[in-house]
């Protein structure tokens, strides 16, 4: 398996145990960090405990052994945003063809619900057998000149 490539991740939805709002309905969003990249979904206004996101993010993966950190937050207009749950996921677990799965989110070890991701893994062509063969053939042609 290639260890580098492009990973397209769709943040689909979440099912949360906690409603951080005393008055009204919570407005969740998702933050994702991978290496120096940070992405945020749009706020699911009045998303409550079952927000839908359906947003796609694309990552340039240098090494599939890296971690992918995800936090579900509640947007507050007056105070700091509240953490609703987080997970640290190995990038390699998202590089499975046709992936559509749920991951548990926690706060201080306590289960706070789950988040659903879909992903598409596009290996670096230089790390596939076909890519390696093409590179070797090009090198042979270059040496013949």
N, C-alpha and C positions, 0 to 999 in steps of 0.2 A: 504494500500500500504506500502511496506517495505520502510524504510527511509535510508537504507544503502545497498550497493551492488557494482557491477561493471558496469561502464558505458563505452560502446565502441562508440566513436564518429568518424564519417568519415567527414573530411573537404572536401567537394566535389568541389565547385567552388565559384567564386565571380563575381559580376557585379558592377563595380565601376564608379562613376561619374567623378573622377579626374584622369588625367594622370600627374604624378609628374615629368616626364622627359621632358626637353626642346629638347634634342637631343636623338634620339633613342627611344626605347620602355621600359617601366618600367618593373621591375623584382620583382613581389610581392611574399610575403610569409606570413604565418599566425603564430602568437604567441598565445598560449592559457595558461592561468593560472587558477589553481584550488587548493586552499589551498597552500601547499608548492610545488606542482608539476608545472613544466613549460615545455611545449612542443612547438616545432617549426616544421612547414612543410618544405619541401625542397623549394628552390626558384624556382618559375615558370619563368624561363628565357624567356624574351620577351613575358611574359604573357599578357602585356598590361592591358586594362580595363576589360577583361574577362578571368582571369587566371583559370586554372584547377589544382586541387591539388590531389584529390582522395587518401588521406592518412588517415589511421585509428590510433587513439590513445585510450588507455585504462586507465581509471581512477578508483581508489579505492575510492568510495564515502562513506564518513562517515555519511553525513546528506544531504538529497536532498534539503534542504532549503538554502544551500550555493550558492554563486555566482560563475559563470564561466566567466572569463574575456577574451575577444578575441580582438586582434588587427591585422589589415591587414597592413603590412609594405612594403615599397619599398626598395629593397637592392641597396645601393650606394657603389661604390668601392672607391671613393675619400672622401666623407663626411659621416656624420651620416645618418642612414637610415631614410626615411620619413614615417610618419604616414599617411595612406590612409583612415583609418576609424576604429572605435572600438565600441564594444557593451559589456554590462554586462548582462548576461543571467542567470536566475535561473536554477540551475541544474534540478529541478523538471520538467521544461518545455522540457527537453531533455529525460526524462524518460517515454515517451509515446511510447507504442509498435508500431513498424513500422514507426517511425518518419522520415520524409523527408520534410524539410521545409526551408524557407528563413528567415533570420533575418536582419533587417535594421542596418547599421553601420553609425556612426556619428562622427563629430569632432566639439567640442564646440556647440553642439545642431544642427548643420547643417547636413542634410542628405547627405551621401557620397556614397550610394549604398546599396548593400545587399550581404550576404554570405549564402551559402546553406550548411546545415548539415544533415546527416543521423545519427541515433543512435540506439543502442540496449541496453536495460536495463536488467541486470541480478540481481534480488534481492538477498540479503543475505539470504541463506536458513534458517537461524535461525530466520528470521523475517517473514517467510511465515507461513500460517496455518499448512502446512504439516511439516515444520521444527519445529514449536513449538510443534506439536503433538509428533513428534519423540523425541524431547528433554524431554518432560514430560514422555513418555513411558520409556525412558532410565533411568530417575531419579527414576521412580517407581521400575524398575528392580533392580537398585542399592540399593534402600532402603530395598527390599525384602531379599537381601543377608545378 
